[in-house]
Amino acid sequence: MKSKADIQENFQDILLVDEEGKIEYFKIKAPDYFDLYPEDLIGKKIPQLYSNLDEETSTLMRAIKYGEEKLDFAQELYTMGGKVVTQRSDTFCVMDDSETGKVAGAVEFAYYDPGKGVLSRGMQDESSRSDAMEKVKLDDIIGQCHAILNVKKKAARIVDLQSPILITGHTGTGKEMLARAIHNSGERSKEPFIYLNCSAIPENILEAMLFGIKPGSFTDAVEKDGLFKMADRGTLFLDEIDSAPLSVQGKILKAIEDKRIRPIGGTEEIFLDVRIIASCSRTLAELMSSNTLRQDLYFRLAVLQFELPPLRDRGDDIELIADHYLNVYAEGSGRPVKTLAPEVRDFFSRYSWPGNVRELKNTIEGTCRGLRKDVINMSDIRVRFSQSCSGPVDGKTAAAEWEDYQASGMPLKQYLKETEEGSIKEAMRQTSTMAEAASILGISPQLLRHKLEKMQKSEK
C-alpha cells in the first residue's frame, strides 16, 4: 500500500508522442530545468532535444520501436543548454484500437526536482518547489476591479464546501490559479492538489490516467494508480474538461455522482473523497452551442460556478499586475525594481491582451530579462508586440501597416508568411499547450499543428 507521501506526489510532466515519435502533447512544469520552451516541442522527437539520446536510448523511442515499457526509470539528460539534469519516468505504449497490436504512440510521466537537481520521486520538499502557484491563496490573487473582488469574496465563502466547482474564462485569465487558491485556502490544503489538462489526450490514455490500470487489463499491463485515487481527500482539477471525449465525460460524471471509481481491468470499485474543480475556456453560451460538454456533466459541475473576466475588462488591474511582476522578476534577478514609462502604461491600458494575464506576465518577464535599464520604454517592447497575433503596437492604422510592408522590401506572400509564423511562435511561447495557442490564434488545434509541421520542414 502506498504511503501518504506517495499519494500526495503527482507526476510533474507529461509527454505524448505519435507512432513516429513526434511530440503531440506536453505538460512541462519547469521548462527552464530542461532548457526547453513550447516552440521546441511540438513535432519534435526526444533525440532532437537532448544531446545524449538517440532512437536506441530514448525511452519514448524504444516504446515506439519495440513496444518497450519502463517503470520508475532513472536517467540523466544532457540539455541543449549544456546542463546535465536528472529525472525518473514511467513510459507506456499507446496501442492501436485494431486487433493488430500495433503501437500507435507512447506516453511518459516524468518526476524530478528542479530545485535540487536530483532524482526526487516521492521526496519533494515545499521549500524546493519551483512553481510558486502551488502555495497561492485567495489573497494572492491580484485585482481590485468589481468582478475580481466578487470572485474572491464568493470563493472565500465556499473553500470548505465539498460541491464541484466549474470555472470559466478565456485562456490566460487565471483559472488554475483560482482553483489552487480555493484548495490552498480550505481544509483540504494539506492534501493533494492534482492537475490534468484534458485537451489533446487520446481517449484510452485519458481514461487510464483518470481511473488507473489493473494488471491483466491488456497484454503486459502494469498496475498504475489513476489521478482520482491520487487526489483522494484532496482536489482534482480538470482543466479544459470540455476537450475530453464525451464518453470519458460520462465516466467522470459517474465517478462524481457515485464517489467511486473502477480502474481499467479492475473488478472492485474504490470509494474516494475527491473534490472536483473543472474549467473551460468557453463561455456558458459557447459551451451550450458547441456540444463539447455534456449537459448532465455541466449541471453537475456548475453547482458552484465562477466566471473570470478577460484582462482587457479589468481596468486598473492591468497596472497592478504589471507592477507585481516587475517586482517578482527584479527580485529574481537581484537588480533594482524596474518601472514602466508613462507611454508604456498607456499602451498597456489600451492593448486588448488576447492572452490575458498570462500574456502580461510573459511580457514583463521577457522584457526584464537582459534589460540593464531601470525604465522600460516603448522601444523595449515594440518588437514583442509587432510580432504578436493581436494587432499592431501603438494602434497603427492600415496606412502605417502599409508603410511597414513597403519598408520590409519583401514580396507580399513572404511578408504575410513571416508575419503569420511570428504570430504562431509568439502564441506558442505564451502558452503551455497546443489548445491554448490555437485559442489565442483563433484556429483549431489541428490547423495549428499542420502549420507548425510546415514551419518545421521549411526550417530544415
VOPAGU-2260 file (C-alpha; in pm, 1 decimal, decimal comma):
REM VOPAGU-2260
SITE   aa  ch    i         X         Y         Z
SITE  MET   A    0       0,0       0,0       0,0
SITE  LYS   A    1     131,1     344,2     -87,5
SITE  SER   A    2     225,3     591,1     185,5
SITE  LYS   A    3      60,9     929,7     220,6
SITE  ALA   A    4     372,1    1089,1      66,8
SITE  ASP   A    5     337,2     866,5    -240,2
SITE  ILE   A    6     -32,4     952,3    -275,4
SITE  GLN   A    7      35,7    1325,5    -249,1
SITE  GLU   A    8     313,5    1310,6    -508,6
SITE  ASN   A    9     187,9    1392,2    -857,5
SITE  PHE   A   10     369,5    1340,3   -1185,9
SITE  GLN   A   11     524,7    1669,2   -1290,9
SITE  ASP   A   12     539,5    1632,6   -1669,3
SITE  ILE   A   13     353,3    1450,3   -1945,4
SITE  LEU   A   14     486,6    1382,5   -2296,0
SITE  LEU   A   15     269,8    1214,0   -2559,0
SITE  VAL   A   16     423,4    1109,6   -2892,5
SITE  ASP   A   17     273,1     964,2   -3209,9
SITE  GLU   A   18     376,1     647,1   -3394,7
SITE  GLU   A   19     679,5     828,8   -3540,9
SITE  GLY   A   20     792,7     954,5   -3201,9
SITE  LYS   A   21     691,5    1315,7   -3264,8
SITE  ILE   A   22     557,6    1507,2   -2966,2
SITE  GLU   A   23     183,4    1574,1   -2995,8
SITE  TYR   A   24     104,6    1690,4   -2641,1
SITE  PHE   A   25     307,4    1805,9   -2343,9
SITE  LYS   A   26     271,8    1946,8   -1996,0
SITE  ILE   A   27     609,5    2074,3   -1876,2
SITE  LYS   A   28     615,9    2211,4   -1523,0
SITE  ALA   A   29     969,6    2353,9   -1521,3
SITE  PRO   A   30    1084,7    2402,0   -1883,8
SITE  ASP   A   31    1390,5    2605,0   -1778,0
SITE  TYR   A   32    1520,2    2298,3   -1593,4
SITE  PHE   A   33    1545,0    2115,5   -1925,6
SITE  ASP   A   34    1629,6    2424,8   -2135,8
SITE  LEU   A   35    1301,6    2369,4   -2320,6
SITE  TYR   A   36    1035,4    2607,1   -2447,6
SITE  PRO   A   37     698,0    2532,7   -2611,9
SITE  GLU   A   38     821,7    2609,0   -2961,8
SITE  ASP   A   39    1091,5    2342,9   -2911,7
SITE  LEU   A   40     848,7    2061,8   -2850,5
SITE  ILE   A   41     551,6    2013,0   -3083,7
SITE  GLY   A   42     650,2    1796,6   -3378,9
SITE  LYS   A   43     998,8    1723,5   -3244,4
SITE  LYS   A   44    1142,7    1388,5   -3137,1
SITE  ILE   A   45    1312,2    1345,8   -2799,6
SITE  PRO   A   46    1660,2    1284,9   -2950,6
SITE  GLN   A   47    1633,8    1633,5   -3104,4
SITE  LEU   A   48    1600,7    1784,4   -2754,7
SITE  TYR   A   49    1879,6    1605,8   -2563,2
SITE  SER   A   50    2230,8    1556,2   -2693,8
SITE  ASN   A   51    2289,7    1221,6   -2517,1
SITE  LEU   A   52    1977,2    1046,8   -2652,0
SITE  ASP   A   53    1915,1     868,8   -2979,4
SITE  GLU   A   54    1645,1     633,3   -3106,9
SITE  GLU   A   55    1801,1     342,8   -2916,6
SITE  THR   A   56    1847,6     516,9   -2579,8
SITE  SER   A   57    1532,7     730,4   -2559,4
SITE  THR   A   58    1263,5     554,7   -2353,3
SITE  LEU   A   59     987,4     702,3   -2569,2
SITE  MET   A   60    1154,2     599,4   -2894,8
SITE  ARG   A   61    1210,6     245,7   -2763,3
SITE  ALA   A   62     842,6     227,6   -2669,2
SITE  ILE   A   63     751,2     320,5   -3026,6
SITE  LYS   A   64    1001,4      85,9   -3194,3
SITE  TYR   A   65     995,1    -217,3   -2964,8
SITE  GLY   A   66     681,5    -182,2   -2750,9
SITE  GLU   A   67     913,4    -148,4   -2450,9
SITE  GLU   A   68     756,4      -0,7   -2136,1
SITE  LYS   A   69     952,4     113,4   -1829,9
SITE  LEU   A   70     855,1     197,5   -1472,3
SITE  ASP   A   71    1049,4     421,6   -1233,8
SITE  PHE   A   72    1336,4     454,2   -1482,7
SITE  ALA   A   73    1619,1     685,2   -1372,0
SITE  GLN   A   74    1815,7     873,1   -1635,8
SITE  GLU   A   75    2043,8    1168,3   -1695,8
SITE  LEU   A   76    1957,9    1411,4   -1973,7
SITE  TYR   A   77    2209,6    1640,1   -2144,5
SITE  THR   A   78    2017,4    1954,2   -2240,5
SITE  MET   A   79    2090,7    2167,0   -2544,4
SITE  GLY   A   80    2183,8    2443,5   -2299,9
SITE  GLY   A   81    2475,2    2237,9   -2170,2
SITE  LYS   A   82    2323,1    2115,7   -1842,1
SITE  VAL   A   83    2306,6    1761,6   -1707,9
SITE  VAL   A   84    1969,1    1706,8   -1539,6
SITE  THR   A   85    1812,5    1401,2   -1381,8
SITE  GLN   A   86    1462,9    1255,8   -1369,4
SITE  ARG   A   87    1265,1     937,6   -1313,9
SITE  SER   A   88     992,2     838,0   -1556,2
SITE  ASP   A   89     715,1     589,2   -1629,8
SITE  THR   A   90     675,7     510,5   -2002,6
SITE  PHE   A   91     373,4     334,7   -2156,2
SITE  CYS   A   92     278,7     232,5   -2508,2
SITE  VAL   A   93     -40,9     359,1   -2670,5
SITE  MET   A   94    -187,8      67,9   -2863,1
SITE  ASP   A   95    -388,5      81,7   -3184,5
SITE  ASP   A   96    -757,9       3,3   -3136,7
SITE  SER   A   97    -733,6    -266,7   -3401,7
SITE  GLU   A   98    -650,7    -628,9   -3325,3
SITE  THR   A   99    -305,7    -597,3   -3480,7
SITE  GLY   A  100    -148,9    -486,5   -3155,0
SITE  LYS   A  101      29,1    -206,5   -3337,2
SITE  VAL   A  102     189,4      63,8   -3122,8
SITE  ALA   A  103      22,1     393,3   -3215,4
SITE  GLY   A  104     220,3     615,0   -2979,5
SITE  ALA   A  105     366,4     639,9   -2630,3
SITE  VAL   A  106     315,9     847,5   -2318,1
SITE  GLU   A  107     570,4     929,6   -2048,9
SITE  PHE   A  108     520,5    1067,0   -1698,3
SITE  ALA   A  109     835,3    1232,5   -1559,4
SITE  TYR   A  110     929,6    1309,9   -1197,9
SITE  TYR   A  111    1211,2    1541,1   -1091,7
SITE  ASP   A  112    1311,3    1816,6    -851,9
SITE  PRO   A  113    1426,8    2130,4   -1037,6
SITE  GLY   A  114    1522,5    2294,5    -709,7
SITE  LYS   A  115    1772,1    2029,4    -606,5
SITE  GLY   A  116    1863,8    1882,3    -943,1
SITE  VAL   A  117    1838,5    1527,9    -803,3
SITE  LEU   A  118    1610,8    1232,5    -856,3
SITE  SER   A  119    1315,2    1315,3    -639,5
SITE  ARG   A  120    1011,5    1097,7    -693,5
SITE  GLY   A  121     821,5    1097,2    -364,4
SITE  MET   A  122    1082,3    1321,0    -199,2
SITE  GLN   A  123     963,9    1671,5    -276,2
SITE  ASP   A  124    1011,2    1944,2     -21,0
SITE  GLU   A  125     791,3    2252,3      -2,4
SITE  SER   A  126    1092,6    2481,7       7,4
SITE  SER   A  127    1231,2    2342,6    -318,3
SITE  ARG   A  128     921,0    2360,9    -538,6
SITE  SER   A  129     975,9    2589,6    -831,4
SITE  ASP   A  130     612,9    2663,7    -901,4
SITE  ALA   A  131     500,3    2943,6    -668,4
SITE  MET   A  132     140,9    2877,5    -771,8
SITE  GLU   A  133     143,8    2569,7    -552,6
SITE  LYS   A  134     125,9    2794,9    -247,2
SITE  VAL   A  135    -110,1    3062,1    -380,0
SITE  LYS   A  136    -411,3    3163,9    -169,2
SITE  LEU   A  137    -707,9    3387,4    -240,0
SITE  ASP   A  138    -531,8    3695,8    -101,2
SITE  ASP   A  139    -254,6    3642,5    -357,9
SITE  ILE   A  140    -492,2    3696,0    -649,9
SITE  ILE   A  141    -415,3    4049,5    -769,2
SITE  GLY   A  142    -702,5    4275,0    -864,3
SITE  GLN   A  143    -934,3    4547,0    -738,6
SITE  CYS   A  144   -1191,8    4551,9   -1014,5
SITE  HIS   A  145   -1550,3    4471,5    -919,1
SITE  ALA   A  146   -1557,7    4133,2   -1095,0
SITE  ILE   A  147   -1237,5    4003,6    -932,3
SITE  LEU   A  148   -1337,7    4126,4    -585,6
SITE  ASN   A  149   -1668,5    3941,5    -623,6
SITE  VAL   A  150   -1487,5    3622,8    -730,3
SITE  LYS   A  151   -1256,4    3640,6    -425,9
SITE  LYS   A  152   -1544,7    3706,4    -184,8
SITE  LYS   A  153   -1751,2    3420,4    -324,1
SITE  ALA   A  154   -1452,6    3185,6    -323,1
SITE  ALA   A  155   -1376,5    3267,0      41,0
SITE  ARG   A  156   -1728,5    3157,4     136,6
SITE  ILE   A  157   -1708,8    2817,2     -34,2
SITE  VAL   A  158   -1348,5    2697,1      23,9
SITE  ASP   A  159   -1465,6    2426,9     265,4
SITE  LEU   A  160   -1774,5    2316,2      75,2
SITE  GLN   A  161   -1743,2    1979,6     -95,4
SITE  SER   A  162   -1957,3    2056,7    -402,3
SITE  PRO   A  163   -1798,6    2050,6    -751,3
SITE  ILE   A  164   -1683,3    2382,5    -899,7
SITE  LEU   A  165   -1679,9    2499,9   -1261,2
SITE  ILE   A  166   -1451,8    2790,3   -1358,5
SITE  THR   A  167   -1499,1    2950,9   -1698,8
SITE  GLY   A  168   -1290,2    3220,0   -1864,7
SITE  HIS   A  169   -1071,5    3275,9   -2168,2
SITE  THR   A  170    -722,9    3127,8   -2189,1
SITE  GLY   A  171    -480,0    3300,4   -1954,0
SITE  THR   A  172    -738,3    3456,7   -1719,8
SITE  GLY   A  173    -615,7    3261,3   -1416,9
SITE  LYS   A  174    -845,3    2959,8   -1387,7
SITE  GLU   A  175    -576,8    2730,5   -1248,3
SITE  MET   A  176    -465,3    2998,0   -1002,2
SITE  LEU   A  177    -820,4    3033,9    -869,0
SITE  ALA   A  178    -857,2    2655,8    -840,2
SITE  ARG   A  179    -532,4    2626,6    -646,5
SITE  ALA   A  180    -621,3    2923,7    -425,5
SITE  ILE   A  181    -953,9    2764,8    -331,4
SITE  HIS   A  182    -778,5    2438,5    -248,7
SITE  ASN   A  183    -496,9    2605,3     -52,3
SITE  SER   A  184    -736,1    2826,7     145,8
SITE  GLY   A  185    -958,9    2545,2     272,1
SITE  GLU   A  186    -948,1    2239,5     493,8
SITE  ARG   A  187    -809,7    2023,8     210,2
SITE  SER   A  188    -495,2    2236,6     180,2
SITE  LYS   A  189    -270,1    1971,3     335,9
SITE  GLU   A  190    -396,4    1706,8      94,3
SITE  PRO   A  191    -306,0    1659,3    -276,1
SITE  PHE   A  192    -395,7    1905,0    -549,5
SITE  ILE   A  193    -384,3    1705,4    -873,1
SITE  TYR   A  194    -386,5    1885,7   -1210,3
SITE  LEU   A  195    -475,7    1747,8   -1552,9
SITE  ASN   A  196    -526,6    1931,0   -1881,1
SITE  CYS   A  197    -780,1    1719,0   -2070,7
SITE  SER   A  198    -710,0    1863,0   -2414,7
SITE  ALA   A  199    -536,1    1665,2   -2689,2
SITE  ILE   A  200    -509,0    1342,5   -2485,6
SITE  PRO   A  201    -640,1    1031,8   -2665,3
SITE  GLU   A  202    -947,7     868,7   -2512,5
SITE  ASN   A  203    -779,1     546,9   -2397,7
SITE  ILE   A  204    -487,4     734,1   -2239,5
SITE  LEU   A  205    -713,4     986,4   -2067,3
SITE  GLU   A  206    -931,5     714,8   -1916,4
SITE  ALA   A  207    -625,9     528,9   -1785,9
SITE  MET   A  208    -479,2     849,4   -1643,1
SITE  LEU   A  209    -800,2     930,1   -1457,9
SITE  PHE   A  210    -905,8     589,5   -1328,2
SITE  GLY   A  211    -587,3     381,7   -1325,4
SITE  ILE   A  212    -496,3      38,3   -1461,5
SITE  LYS   A  213    -504,5    -308,2   -1308,2
SITE  PRO   A  214    -271,5    -590,9   -1419,8
SITE  GLY   A  215    -422,4    -811,5   -1687,1
SITE  SER   A  216    -643,2    -544,5   -1840,3
SITE  PHE   A  217    -436,6    -580,8   -2159,0
SITE  THR   A  218    -115,1    -750,1   -2264,0
SITE  ASP   A  219     179,7    -659,3   -2037,2
SITE  ALA   A  220     -39,2    -416,8   -1841,4
SITE  VAL   A  221     112,4    -299,5   -1512,4
SITE  GLU   A  222     -71,8    -151,3   -1218,2
SITE  LYS   A  223     -96,4     226,9   -1222,7
SITE  ASP   A  224    -293,6     449,2    -989,0
SITE  GLY   A  225    -522,3     699,2   -1159,6
SITE  LEU   A  226    -548,6    1067,8   -1079,0
SITE  PHE   A  227    -877,7    1020,5    -895,3
SITE  LYS   A  228    -702,8     792,9    -646,9
SITE  MET   A  229    -401,3    1021,3    -622,3
SITE  ALA   A  230    -636,9    1307,4    -532,0
SITE  ASP   A  231    -813,5    1114,8    -253,2
SITE  ARG   A  232    -903,5    1353,5      33,5
SITE  GLY   A  233    -780,2    1640,7    -182,2
SITE  THR   A  234    -873,5    1818,3    -506,2
SITE  LEU   A  235    -869,4    1703,2    -869,0
SITE  PHE   A  236    -855,8    1995,7   -1113,6
SITE  LEU   A  237    -970,0    1901,4   -1464,6
SITE  ASP   A  238    -858,3    2184,1   -1692,3
SITE  GLU   A  239   -1028,1    2219,2   -2034,2
SITE  ILE   A  240   -1275,6    1944,5   -1940,6
SITE  ASP   A  241   -1486,3    2027,3   -2246,7
SITE  SER   A  242   -1196,0    1898,1   -2458,2
SITE  ALA   A  243   -1231,3    1548,7   -2310,7
SITE  PRO   A  244   -1410,2    1288,4   -2527,6
SITE  LEU   A  245   -1782,0    1269,9   -2446,6
SITE  SER   A  246   -1750,2     904,1   -2348,4
SITE  VAL   A  247   -1488,0     990,4   -2086,2
SITE  GLN   A  248   -1702,3    1282,5   -1968,1
SITE  GLY   A  249   -1977,3    1028,7   -1896,2
SITE  LYS   A  250   -1739,9     824,2   -1678,8
SITE  ILE   A  251   -1626,2    1137,9   -1496,0
SITE  LEU   A  252   -1990,7    1220,3   -1425,8
SITE  LYS   A  253   -2049,3     872,0   -1285,2
SITE  ALA   A  254   -1739,9     899,0   -1065,1
SITE  ILE   A  255   -1862,4    1231,5    -925,1
SITE  GLU   A  256   -2214,6    1101,8    -865,4
SITE  ASP   A  257   -2111,7     768,6    -709,8
SITE  LYS   A  258   -1796,1     894,0    -534,0
SITE  ARG   A  259   -1618,7     579,7    -651,3
SITE  ILE   A  260   -1420,1     455,1    -949,3
SITE  ARG   A  261   -1326,5     126,4   -1112,3
SITE  PRO   A  262    -976,0     109,1   -1267,2
SITE  ILE   A  263    -941,5     -30,8   -1618,1
SITE  GLY   A  264    -931,1    -408,1   -1582,4
SITE  GLY   A  265   -1041,2    -392,8   -1218,6
SITE  THR   A  266   -1329,1    -588,5   -1064,7
SITE  GLU   A  267   -1376,1    -387,4    -746,5
SITE  GLU   A  268   -1483,0     -26,6    -706,1
SITE  ILE   A  269   -1276,4     214,4    -498,8
SITE  PHE   A  270   -1457,3     465,9    -279,2
SITE  LEU   A  271   -1289,3     808,1    -278,4
SITE  ASP   A  272   -1327,4    1150,2    -120,4
SITE  VAL   A  273   -1227,6    1387,3    -401,8
SITE  ARG   A  274   -1335,1    1745,2    -460,6
SITE  ILE   A  275   -1367,7    1819,7    -831,9
SITE  ILE   A  276   -1282,1    2157,5    -981,0
SITE  ALA   A  277   -1314,4    2183,4   -1358,2
SITE  SER   A  278   -1250,2    2460,7   -1607,1
SITE  CYS   A  279   -1349,2    2558,4   -1962,2
SITE  SER   A  280   -1210,4    2833,4   -2184,8
SITE  ARG   A  281   -1551,5    2885,2   -2346,5
SITE  THR   A  282   -1833,6    3098,3   -2213,9
SITE  LEU   A  283   -2154,6    2932,1   -2099,5
SITE  ALA   A  284   -2330,9    3026,4   -2424,9
SITE  GLU   A  285   -2042,4    2883,4   -2630,1
SITE  LEU   A  286   -2047,4    2562,2   -2428,3
SITE  MET   A  287   -2416,8    2507,3   -2482,3
SITE  SER   A  288   -2396,7    2574,8   -2856,7
SITE  SER   A  289   -2080,4    2375,4   -2923,8
SITE  ASN   A  290   -2198,2    2046,0   -2771,1
SITE  THR   A  291   -1845,4    1985,0   -2641,0
SITE  LEU   A  292   -1955,8    1945,4   -2278,1
SITE  ARG   A  293   -2229,8    1702,8   -2181,1
SITE  GLN   A  294   -2523,1    1892,3   -2035,0
SITE  ASP   A  295   -2565,4    1646,2   -1747,0
SITE  LEU   A  296   -2196,5    1688,6   -1658,0
SITE  TYR   A  297   -2225,3    2066,2   -1686,2
SITE  PHE   A  298   -2518,7    2077,6   -1445,5
SITE  ARG   A  299   -2331,3    1853,3   -1201,3
SITE  LEU   A  300   -2014,4    2060,9   -1215,4
SITE  ALA   A  301   -2180,5    2403,2   -1207,2
SITE  VAL   A  302   -2315,0    2366,3    -853,7
SITE  LEU   A  303   -2064,2    2640,7    -778,3
SITE  GLN   A  304   -1961,7    2848,3   -1079,7
SITE  PHE   A  305   -1707,5    3125,0   -1133,5
SITE  GLU   A  306   -1650,5    3327,6   -1449,2
SITE  LEU   A  307   -1320,4    3511,9   -1481,0
SITE  PRO   A  308   -1322,4    3831,0   -1690,4
SITE  PRO   A  309   -1069,4    3895,6   -1968,5
SITE  LEU   A  310    -783,7    4125,2   -1870,4
SITE  ARG   A  311    -897,4    4395,8   -2112,1
SITE  ASP   A  312   -1211,9    4441,8   -1899,1
SITE  ARG   A  313   -1025,4    4478,3   -1570,2
SITE  GLY   A  314    -924,4    4845,7   -1593,8
SITE  ASP   A  315    -657,9    4946,2   -1341,3
SITE  ASP   A  316    -581,6    4582,8   -1261,2
SITE  ILE   A  317    -352,3    4582,1   -1564,6
SITE  GLU   A  318    -111,3    4821,6   -1393,3
SITE  LEU   A  319    -139,5    4638,4   -1060,9
SITE  ILE   A  320     -49,9    4307,3   -1222,3
SITE  ALA   A  321     231,5    4459,7   -1429,5
SITE  ASP   A  322     386,2    4622,5   -1120,3
SITE  HIS   A  323     356,9    4295,1    -930,4
SITE  TYR   A  324     554,4    4103,9   -1191,7
SITE  LEU   A  325     807,3    4384,7   -1223,2
SITE  ASN   A  326     881,4    4324,4    -853,6
SITE  VAL   A  327     887,4    3946,9    -896,9
SITE  TYR   A  328    1139,5    3946,0   -1181,4
SITE  ALA   A  329    1355,7    4217,4   -1031,2
SITE  GLU   A  330    1378,7    4011,8    -714,4
SITE  GLY   A  331    1470,0    3704,3    -912,8
SITE  SER   A  332    1749,5    3886,4   -1098,2
SITE  GLY   A  333    1886,4    4067,9    -793,6
SITE  ARG   A  334    1853,6    4400,9    -974,7
SITE  PRO   A  335    1657,8    4709,7    -863,4
SITE  VAL   A  336    1286,7    4708,5    -939,5
SITE  LYS   A  337    1212,8    4836,9   -1287,8
SITE  THR   A  338     927,1    5066,3   -1375,1
SITE  LEU   A  339     717,8    5126,2   -1684,3
SITE  ALA   A  340     744,5    5455,0   -1870,7
SITE  PRO   A  341     414,6    5650,9   -1884,9
SITE  GLU   A  342     369,0    5576,0   -2254,6
SITE  VAL   A  343     406,6    5201,9   -2185,8
SITE  ARG   A  344     146,2    5218,3   -1911,2
SITE  ASP   A  345     -84,3    5399,9   -2150,4
SITE  PHE   A  346     -27,3    5138,2   -2420,9
SITE  PHE   A  347     -88,0    4855,0   -2174,4
SITE  SER   A  348    -420,6    5010,7   -2075,1
SITE  ARG   A  349    -530,9    5030,3   -2441,5
SITE  TYR   A  350    -396,1    4693,8   -2558,4
SITE  SER   A  351    -651,0    4412,0   -2594,1
SITE  TRP   A  352    -440,7    4141,1   -2419,5
SITE  PRO   A  353    -576,5    3836,3   -2607,7
SITE  GLY   A  354    -352,0    3614,5   -2392,1
SITE  ASN   A  355    -486,2    3785,0   -2077,1
SITE  VAL   A  356    -287,2    3773,0   -1751,8
SITE  ARG   A  357     -51,7    3507,2   -1887,4
SITE  GLU   A  358      42,4    3732,7   -2178,9
SITE  LEU   A  359     106,9    4027,6   -1947,6
SITE  LYS   A  360     317,6    3812,6   -1714,4
SITE  ASN   A  361     524,4    3675,2   -2004,3
SITE  THR   A  362     564,8    4024,7   -2147,4
SITE  ILE   A  363     708,9    4157,6   -1821,6
SITE  GLU   A  364     933,6    3855,8   -1773,0
SITE  GLY   A  365    1065,3    3860,6   -2129,2
SITE  THR   A  366    1128,7    4234,3   -2122,5
SITE  CYS   A  367    1305,2    4230,6   -1784,9
SITE  ARG   A  368    1549,3    3959,0   -1887,4
SITE  GLY   A  369    1872,7    4114,7   -2004,7
SITE  LEU   A  370    1745,0    4472,6   -1973,2
SITE  ARG   A  371    2000,2    4684,9   -1789,5
SITE  LYS   A  372    1787,9    4998,8   -1768,9
SITE  ASP   A  373    1554,4    5072,8   -1477,6
SITE  VAL   A  374    1279,8    5215,6   -1700,1
SITE  ILE   A  375    1101,2    5009,6   -1966,0
SITE  ASN   A  376    1022,8    5224,1   -2270,1
SITE  MET   A  377     816,7    5160,1   -2582,7
SITE  SER   A  378    1133,4    5074,5   -2773,5
SITE  ASP   A  379    1188,6    4782,1   -2534,2
SITE  ILE   A  380     851,0    4620,9   -2608,5
SITE  ARG   A  381     788,3    4726,2   -2969,6
SITE  VAL   A  382     931,6    4411,8   -3133,4
SITE  ARG   A  383     739,0    4182,1   -2900,0
SITE  PHE   A  384     405,0    4339,7   -2983,4
SITE  SER   A  385     469,0    4390,9   -3351,6
SITE  GLN   A  386     506,7    4011,2   -3377,6
SITE  SER   A  387     210,1    3927,8   -3158,0
SITE  CYS   A  388    -108,1    3785,4   -3302,1
SITE  SER   A  389    -325,8    4056,7   -3161,5
SITE  GLY   A  390    -261,8    4353,9   -3380,9
SITE  PRO   A  391     -14,4    4636,8   -3427,9
SITE  VAL   A  392     157,1    4817,0   -3142,4
SITE  ASP   A  393      63,6    5180,5   -3078,6
SITE  GLY   A  394    -270,4    5125,0   -3256,7
SITE  LYS   A  395    -122,5    5158,8   -3603,4
SITE  THR   A  396    -351,7    5245,4   -3886,6
SITE  ALA   A  397    -378,8    5049,6   -4207,3
SITE  ALA   A  398    -161,3    5315,1   -4366,9
SITE  ALA   A  399     111,1    5257,7   -4108,8
SITE  GLU   A  400      91,4    4884,5   -4165,5
SITE  TRP   A  401     129,9    4950,1   -4539,9
SITE  GLU   A  402     443,5    5153,9   -4469,4
SITE  ASP   A  403     587,5    4863,7   -4265,2
SITE  TYR   A  404     520,7    4626,2   -4550,7
SITE  GLN   A  405     685,8    4854,1   -4805,2
SITE  ALA   A  406     985,7    4905,8   -4576,8
SITE  SER   A  407    1034,2    4529,4   -4545,2
SITE  GLY   A  408    1119,8    4500,8   -4914,7
SITE  MET   A  409     956,6    4156,9   -4923,8
SITE  PRO   A  410     708,1    4018,4   -5172,6
SITE  LEU   A  411     358,9    4018,7   -5021,1
SITE  LYS   A  412     346,2    3638,6   -4993,7
SITE  GLN   A  413     674,2    3624,2   -4799,5
SITE  TYR   A  414     572,6    3917,5   -4575,8
SITE  LEU   A  415     241,4    3751,3   -4483,8
SITE  LYS   A  416     417,8    3418,7   -4429,0
SITE  GLU   A  417     672,3    3568,9   -4188,4
SITE  THR   A  418     403,6    3767,0   -4007,4
SITE  GLU   A  419     196,7    3452,0   -3957,5
SITE  GLU   A  420     496,4    3249,1   -3841,1
SITE  GLY   A  421     591,8    3522,9   -3594,7
SITE  SER   A  422     238,0    3520,0   -3456,7
SITE  ILE   A  423     240,3    3141,2   -3419,4
SITE  LYS   A  424     577,3    3138,7   -3244,2
SITE  GLU   A  425     461,7    3411,4   -3005,8
SITE  ALA   A  426     138,3    3227,6   -2928,1
SITE  MET   A  427     331,4    2905,1   -2859,7
SITE  ARG   A  428     578,1    3092,0   -2638,4
SITE  GLN   A  429     299,9    3246,1   -2431,4
SITE  THR   A  430     109,6    2922,8   -2371,1
SITE  SER   A  431     174,1    2571,5   -2243,4
SITE  THR   A  432     -49,2    2363,8   -2470,6
SITE  MET   A  433    -146,0    2341,1   -2835,3
SITE  ALA   A  434    -509,7    2405,3   -2745,4
SITE  GLU   A  435    -428,9    2730,2   -2565,6
SITE  ALA   A  436    -214,0    2862,3   -2850,3
SITE  ALA   A  437    -481,5    2771,3   -3104,0
SITE  SER   A  438    -744,3    2950,6   -2894,7
SITE  ILE   A  439    -539,2    3272,1   -2893,0
SITE  LEU   A  440    -481,5    3247,8   -3267,9
SITE  GLY   A  441    -848,3    3173,6   -3335,3
SITE  ILE   A  442    -780,6    2849,7   -3523,6
SITE  SER   A  443    -827,6    2480,8   -3446,3
SITE  PRO   A  444    -550,2    2278,6   -3276,8
SITE  GLN   A  445    -539,0    2053,4   -3584,5
SITE  LEU   A  446    -472,5    2350,4   -3816,1
SITE  LEU   A  447    -209,6    2487,2   -3578,6
SITE  ARG   A  448     -32,7    2150,6   -3570,4
SITE  HIS   A  449     -35,1    2144,0   -3952,7
SITE  LYS   A  450     115,9    2493,1   -3968,4
SITE  LEU   A  451     384,9    2405,6   -3713,3
SITE  GLU   A  452     481,9    2097,0   -3913,7
SITE  LYS   A  453     513,6    2307,9   -4229,8
SITE  MET   A  454     726,3    2561,3   -4039,0
SITE  GLN   A  455     948,8    2285,3   -3909,2
SITE  LYS   A  456    1002,5    2139,4   -4256,0
SITE  SER   A  457    1085,0    2480,9   -4405,0
SITE  GLU   A  458    1348,0    2543,6   -4134,2
SITE  LYS   A  459    1539,3    2222,6   -4216,7
